[in-house]
Amino acid sequence: MSSNIFSPEPVNRQDVRQYPCKQCGAQLTYNASSQQMVCGYCGYSEVIPTSKEAIREYEYNDALLQPLATGWGTETRTIQYENCGAKTTFQAGQVAAAAPFAALWYLSSR
C-alpha cells in the first residue's frame, strides 16, 4: 500500500451508509456545494443540520423502546431480476431501485 496521502484508502462496502430518497426510494448523494443530500433521480433534496440547535440527541434506552422503521417486523418486498438473477429488497414505500450489477431500473407496481 502506498504511503502517499493523496491515494485513497480502499473502502469496505459494509462501511458505506446509503440514504434512500423519501420521495422515490433512489439513493441520495451528498452535494458539497449546497451541503445537502440530493436525489439524482427525482431532484428531492434534504438539508443536513449543522447547528447545535438543529441536531437532536436521543436517549439510548428510549430509542430501544420505539418500533423500528427498518429491520424485523417491517414491510419489505424482494424482487429478482430475470436477466442476471440479482435480488433487490424494497423497503416500505420505496418504488424504484437500480439493479445491483447493471444499468437498469426496476419500478414497482406496488
KETORVEX-528425 format. One line per 3 residues: their letters; for each residue x, y, z of C-alpha. Coordinates in nm, 3 decimals, padded with zeros to 5 digits. Example, Ala and Ser with C-alpha at 12.3 -4.5 7.8 and 13.67 -1.06 7.14 Angstrom:
as) 01.230 -00.450 00.780  01.367 -00.106 00.714 $
This chain:
mss) 00.000 00.000 00.000  00.133 00.342 -00.092  00.212 00.591 00.181 $
nif) 00.104 00.877 -00.048  -00.151 01.085 00.145  -00.335 01.158 -00.179 $
spe) -00.403 00.792 -00.253  -00.748 00.700 -00.124  -00.770 00.406 00.111 $
pvn) -00.987 00.119 -00.011  -01.343 00.148 00.120  -01.514 -00.152 00.275 $
rqd) -01.861 -00.160 00.117  -02.013 -00.260 00.452  -01.890 00.070 00.598 $
vrq) -02.070 00.281 00.336  -02.406 00.415 00.453  -02.679 00.467 00.199 $
ypc) -02.968 00.708 00.240  -03.287 00.642 00.042  -03.482 00.931 -00.107 $
kqc) -03.804 00.998 00.085  -03.990 01.066 -00.242  -03.882 00.787 -00.477 $
gaq) -03.654 00.544 -00.290  -03.342 00.603 -00.504  -03.014 00.672 -00.321 $
lty) -02.933 01.026 -00.206  -02.582 01.157 -00.264  -02.402 01.440 -00.086 $
nas) -02.371 01.769 -00.278  -02.076 01.959 -00.127  -02.161 02.296 -00.285 $
sqq) -02.512 02.306 -00.135  -02.426 02.089 00.168  -02.739 01.884 00.107 $
mvc) -02.829 01.526 00.029  -02.972 01.523 -00.325  -03.161 01.263 -00.529 $
gyc) -03.022 01.241 -00.881  -03.340 01.065 -00.993  -03.630 01.290 -00.882 $
gys) -03.444 01.603 -00.762  -03.550 01.580 -00.396  -03.302 01.745 -00.157 $
evi) -03.263 01.730 00.218  -03.076 01.985 00.427  -02.818 01.842 00.665 $
pts) -02.843 02.013 01.006  -02.517 02.166 01.126  -02.608 02.385 01.423 $
kea) -02.627 02.254 01.779  -02.993 02.356 01.795  -03.085 02.161 01.481 $
ire) -02.911 01.838 01.582  -03.130 01.632 01.813  -02.987 01.395 02.069 $
yey) -03.183 01.087 02.177  -03.172 00.882 02.493  -03.043 00.535 02.408 $
nda) -03.293 00.342 02.623  -03.586 00.548 02.489  -03.479 00.472 02.134 $
llq) -03.474 00.099 02.209  -03.840 00.113 02.313  -03.952 00.272 01.983 $
pla) -04.067 00.049 01.697  -03.805 00.019 01.427  -03.858 00.186 01.090 $
tgw) -03.650 -00.086 00.922  -03.549 -00.438 01.008  -03.752 -00.716 01.168 $
gte) -04.125 -00.664 01.154  -04.126 -00.405 00.877  -04.279 -00.445 00.533 $
trt) -04.031 -00.537 00.260  -04.057 -00.690 -00.087  -03.776 -00.870 -00.267 $
iqy) -03.766 -00.894 -00.645  -03.528 -01.098 -00.858  -03.403 -00.965 -01.192 $
enc) -03.466 -01.217 -01.470  -03.154 -01.138 -01.674  -02.884 -01.151 -01.407 $
gak) -03.055 -01.325 -01.114  -02.963 -01.046 -00.869  -03.211 -00.961 -00.594 $
ttf) -03.321 -00.621 -00.464  -03.522 -00.563 -00.147  -03.770 -00.275 -00.139 $
qag) -03.843 -00.105 00.193  -04.199 00.009 00.273  -04.289 00.299 00.044 $
qva) -03.992 00.250 -00.189  -04.099 00.242 -00.553  -03.774 00.231 -00.755 $
aaa) -03.432 00.068 -00.733  -03.126 00.027 -00.951  -03.023 -00.325 -01.047 $
pfa) -02.711 -00.408 -00.842  -02.495 -00.520 -01.137  -02.649 -00.350 -01.441 $
alw) -02.755 -00.009 -01.565  -03.124 -00.094 -01.521  -03.401 00.040 -01.302 $
yls) -03.696 -00.150 -01.164  -04.019 00.041 -01.096  -04.250 -00.132 -00.857 $
sr) -04.615 -00.182 -00.942  -04.681 -00.180 -00.564 $
